[in-house]
Amino acid sequence: MADLTGKVAFITGAARGQGRAHAIELAKAGADIIALDVADADAAFGLGYPLATAEELATTAKEVEALDRRIVTAAVDVRNAEALTDALQNGVNELGRLDIVVANAGIAPGPTPIQDTVLENWQQVLDVNLTGVFNTCKAAIPHLIQAGGGAMVLTSSIASMYTHAGLGCYTVAKSGVVALMKTLAKELAPHSIRVNTIHPSQVDTLMIMNDELFRIFRPDVENPTKADFEEASQGLHALPLTVFQPRDIARAVLFLVSDDAKYITGVSLPLDAGMLVK
């Protein structure tokens, strides 16, 4: 197992789902955690699912502490660069350093063709899924340089490689994350900072497991059910898998931030059960 003893990881979108799984897996490997999430279920995002709550972020903290690791949490919207930077600085002040960044926070809107996409919704998705990642990386870079190096993993999506109709703003934002990763990988290599992206397909989280997203996968059904979605999801995968579990993705993140991947940078890693070769 990878050994992250003595290291500190900064994770956004950490209240539940993939973000919580990342926090737990990295803590199991010995890392202390700085965990951020908007943690505001009432925030006006107009999605087909609720955002995480303060209680869910507190649960992440309890699960990390149960592993005998330290954790600092903050309720921050990644679109707010100043608040994010301050929260990260507070975490570094308390935990002493920063070695790992997992820019995981993101949203997924319901299906809307490009010609019907409202500018406000387009901007909102780009602000969270791309500018939020930029804000996360920009705030973290000075700390990683001060530590003498480190690793960043930016959460993109298989949607940046396998396009679904109706997910235009999401696909564009997640594709932009790849361009950001490649630029950072080149710029930060002299500082021994590695930067990669992961590209999950369907993961068992509220972002995917909701009625709005089911319509992306089953546009032929008026009111698709979870069973309808699962049939379509399996049909996209070459391997016999309906949906990934968050821990499956977190294990890949653990590899990329560990010394086992110490010479891997600038790479886009599909976690797609063979979708791209189907």
C-alpha positions in Angstrom: 0.0 0.0 0.0 1.1 3.5 -0.7 2.7 5.3 2.2 1.7 9.0 2.7 2.8 9.3 6.2 3.8 12.9 7.1 2.0 14.3 4.0 -0.9 16.7 3.9 -3.6 16.5 1.2 -6.0 19.3 0.1 -9.3 18.0 -1.2 -12.2 20.0 -2.6 -15.8 18.7 -2.7 -14.9 16.5 0.2 -18.2 16.3 2.0 -19.5 13.2 0.3 -19.1 11.0 -2.8 -15.8 10.9 -4.5 -14.3 13.7 -2.3 -15.1 11.8 0.9 -13.7 8.6 -0.6 -10.5 10.5 -1.5 -10.1 11.8 2.0 -10.6 8.4 3.5 -8.3 6.5 1.2 -5.5 9.1 1.6 -5.9 9.2 5.3 -5.7 5.4 5.4 -2.4 5.7 3.7 -1.2 8.2 6.4 -2.0 11.6 5.1 -3.6 14.4 7.1 -6.4 16.2 5.3 -7.6 19.7 4.5 -11.2 19.2 3.3 -13.3 21.9 1.6 -16.9 21.8 0.3 -19.5 24.4 -0.3 -21.6 22.4 2.3 -24.7 24.4 1.5 -27.7 22.2 0.4 -29.8 25.3 -0.1 -27.4 27.0 -2.5 -29.2 28.1 -5.7 -27.6 25.9 -8.3 -30.8 24.6 -9.9 -29.5 21.0 -10.2 -31.4 17.8 -10.2 -29.9 16.8 -6.9 -29.0 18.7 -3.6 -25.5 19.9 -2.8 -23.7 18.6 0.2 -24.5 19.7 3.7 -22.4 20.9 6.6 -23.4 17.7 8.4 -21.9 15.6 5.6 -18.7 17.5 5.7 -18.6 16.9 9.5 -19.1 13.2 8.8 -16.1 13.2 6.5 -14.1 14.7 9.3 -15.3 12.1 11.8 -14.3 9.2 9.4 -10.8 10.7 8.9 -10.3 11.2 12.6 -11.4 7.6 13.2 -8.4 6.6 11.2 -6.2 8.6 13.7 -5.4 11.3 11.1 -5.8 15.0 11.5 -8.3 17.0 9.4 -9.2 20.7 8.9 -12.5 21.5 7.2 -14.0 24.6 5.8 -17.3 25.5 4.0 -16.1 27.2 0.9 -17.4 27.7 -2.6 -14.5 27.0 -5.0 -15.6 30.0 -7.1 -14.6 32.3 -4.3 -10.8 32.5 -4.8 -10.1 34.6 -1.8 -12.1 32.4 0.6 -10.5 29.3 -0.8 -7.0 30.7 -0.5 -7.6 31.8 3.1 -9.1 28.4 4.0 -6.1 26.6 2.5 -3.7 28.8 4.3 -5.5 28.1 7.6 -5.2 24.4 7.0 -1.5 24.7 6.1 -0.9 26.8 9.3 -2.5 24.1 11.4 -1.1 21.0 9.7 2.3 22.4 8.8 2.6 21.8 5.0 1.0 20.8 1.8 2.0 17.9 -0.5 -1.1 16.7 -2.4 -4.0 18.4 -4.1 -7.2 16.7 -5.3 -9.3 19.3 -7.2 -12.5 17.3 -7.1 -15.4 19.8 -6.6 -17.8 19.9 -9.5 -21.5 20.0 -10.5 -23.4 18.3 -13.3 -26.5 20.0 -14.7 -29.5 18.2 -16.3 -29.6 17.5 -20.0 -29.9 20.6 -22.2 -28.8 21.0 -25.9 -26.4 23.8 -26.5 -29.0 25.8 -28.4 -31.3 25.7 -25.3 -28.6 26.4 -22.7 -29.1 29.6 -20.8 -26.0 31.7 -20.5 -26.3 31.8 -16.7 -26.3 28.0 -16.5 -23.3 27.8 -18.9 -21.4 30.3 -16.8 -22.2 28.6 -13.5 -20.9 25.2 -14.7 -17.7 26.7 -16.1 -17.2 28.8 -12.9 -17.4 25.7 -10.7 -15.9 23.0 -12.8 -13.1 24.9 -14.5 -12.5 28.2 -12.7 -12.9 26.4 -9.4 -10.2 24.0 -10.3 -8.0 26.9 -11.5 -8.6 28.7 -8.1 -7.7 25.5 -6.2 -4.5 25.0 -8.1 -3.4 28.6 -8.0 -3.9 28.7 -4.2 -2.0 25.5 -3.7 1.0 26.0 -5.9 3.1 28.2 -3.6 2.6 25.7 -0.8 3.7 22.8 -3.0 6.8 24.7 -4.1 7.6 25.5 -0.5 7.3 21.8 0.3 9.9 20.9 -2.4 7.4 19.2 -4.7 4.1 17.3 -4.7 1.3 15.9 -6.7 -2.0 17.3 -8.1 -4.9 15.3 -9.4 -7.6 17.2 -11.2 -11.0 15.5 -11.6 -12.1 15.7 -15.3 -14.6 13.2 -16.7 -14.9 10.6 -19.3 -17.3 13.1 -20.9 -14.2 15.0 -22.1 -13.3 11.9 -24.2 -16.7 10.4 -24.9 -19.3 13.1 -25.5 -22.9 12.8 -24.5 -25.5 14.9 -26.2 -27.1 17.4 -23.8 -24.0 17.8 -21.6 -22.3 20.6 -23.5 -21.3 23.0 -20.7 -20.1 20.1 -18.5 -18.1 18.6 -21.3 -16.5 21.9 -22.3 -15.6 22.6 -18.6 -14.1 19.1 -18.1 -12.2 19.4 -21.3 -10.8 22.7 -20.1 -9.5 20.9 -17.0 -7.4 18.7 -19.2 -5.8 21.8 -20.9 -5.2 23.3 -17.5 -3.6 20.1 -16.3 -1.2 19.9 -19.3 -0.1 23.5 -18.8 0.5 23.0 -15.1 2.4 19.8 -15.7 4.8 21.6 -18.0 5.1 24.7 -15.8 5.5 22.9 -12.5 7.8 20.0 -13.5 10.9 22.1 -12.6 9.5 22.2 -9.1 9.0 18.4 -8.9 5.3 18.9 -8.9 3.3 16.3 -10.9 -0.1 17.1 -12.3 -2.5 14.6 -13.8 -6.3 14.2 -14.6 -8.6 11.4 -13.9 -11.6 10.7 -16.1 -14.3 8.6 -14.4 -17.3 7.3 -16.2 -20.5 6.7 -14.2 -19.9 6.7 -10.4 -22.4 5.9 -7.7 -22.9 9.4 -6.3 -25.8 11.8 -6.3 -24.3 13.7 -9.2 -25.1 10.7 -11.4 -27.8 8.9 -9.5 -30.7 11.3 -10.1 -33.6 11.5 -12.5 -32.1 14.4 -14.5 -28.9 12.5 -15.3 -30.8 9.3 -16.0 -32.3 11.2 -19.0 -28.9 11.7 -20.5 -28.4 7.9 -20.7 -32.0 7.0 -21.7 -33.3 9.8 -23.9 -35.6 7.1 -25.5 -37.5 6.7 -22.2 -39.9 9.4 -21.0 -39.3 8.9 -17.3 -36.2 6.7 -17.0 -35.7 4.7 -13.8 -32.5 3.7 -12.1 -32.9 0.3 -13.8 -33.1 2.0 -17.2 -30.0 4.0 -16.4 -28.1 0.9 -15.2 -28.9 -1.0 -18.4 -27.6 1.9 -20.5 -24.5 2.4 -18.3 -23.5 -1.3 -18.6 -24.0 -1.0 -22.3 -21.3 1.7 -22.5 -18.7 -0.3 -20.6 -16.7 -3.1 -22.1 -16.1 -4.7 -18.7 -19.1 -6.1 -16.8 -19.7 -3.0 -14.6 -22.8 -0.9 -14.2 -21.3 1.9 -12.1 -18.0 2.6 -10.2 -18.0 3.0 -6.5 -16.3 6.2 -5.2 -13.6 4.1 -3.5 -12.7 2.7 -7.0 -11.8 6.2 -8.1 -10.1 7.1 -4.9 -7.7 4.1 -5.2 -6.6 5.5 -8.6 -6.1 8.9 -7.0 -4.0 7.3 -4.2 -1.8 5.7 -6.9 -1.3 9.0 -8.8 -0.3 10.9 -5.7 2.0 8.2 -4.3 5.6 7.5 -5.0 4.5 4.6 -7.1 3.6 7.2 -9.8 6.6 9.5 -9.0 7.5 9.9 -12.7 3.9 10.2 -14.1 2.8 13.7 -15.0 0.8 15.3 -17.8 -1.4 12.2 -18.1 -5.1 11.8 -18.6 -6.2 8.5 -16.9 -9.5 7.1 -18.0 -11.4 5.2 -15.3 -14.0 3.9 -17.7 -14.3 0.1 -17.6 -13.2 0.1 -21.3 -15.8 2.6 -22.5 -13.3 4.1 -24.9 -12.6 0.7 -26.6 -16.2 -0.5 -26.6 
